[in-house]
Amino acid sequence: MAKVARKQTAAAPAPNDEVLRQFYGYSLKHSYLLIRDDMIQTIEPLGLRVATFSALAIINAHPDITQTQLAQALRIERSGVVVLVDELENADLIGRNRVPGDRRSYALRATLAGQKLWKKAVATVHEHERVMLSALTEDEQKTLKDLLWRIGATEKFD
């Protein structure tokens, strides 16, 4: 097998993802990953993960929500909610109480510690978003949020 001699040229530019940026889905995913990675670093010192942050948010907003309702709100399997609820309960951030008349259901409610942590987390995440979106004007940020909400509103559920 003969070796092909290659002409030495200047270093080629590093490959990039520009060809993929023409697709909305890719651009949304790329932005999401950047924001999510920073969010993970932002809430980790509070002892939260994105999943536990999300669950704590829903529980704070809807005291006495059931685990089934929480699974529906988070759009995850009920078995995944059990893990989140156990984690939050073990951290004394939520309490789990029986639902009267239904021996299989639990009502979830944030503890005082959970409420305090939630308030701190909200402030921390708002600051995270302020920094992450600082390249956009306030009007552009509102437009972005509106557009994302409108895309989500087109989702079809069974």
Secondary structure as GFF3:
##gff-version 3
##sequence-region A 1 158
A	DSSP	three_ten_helix	18	22	.	.	.	ID=ss1
A	DSSP	alpha_helix	24	43	.	.	.	ID=ss2
A	DSSP	three_ten_helix	44	46	.	.	.	ID=ss3
A	DSSP	alpha_helix	50	61	.	.	.	ID=ss4
A	DSSP	beta_strand	65	66	.	.	.	ID=ss5
A	DSSP	alpha_helix	67	74	.	.	.	ID=ss6
A	DSSP	alpha_helix	78	90	.	.	.	ID=ss7
A	DSSP	beta_strand	94	99	.	.	.	ID=ss8
A	DSSP	beta_strand	102	110	.	.	.	ID=ss9
A	DSSP	alpha_helix	112	132	.	.	.	ID=ss10
A	DSSP	alpha_helix	138	153	.	.	.	ID=ss11
###
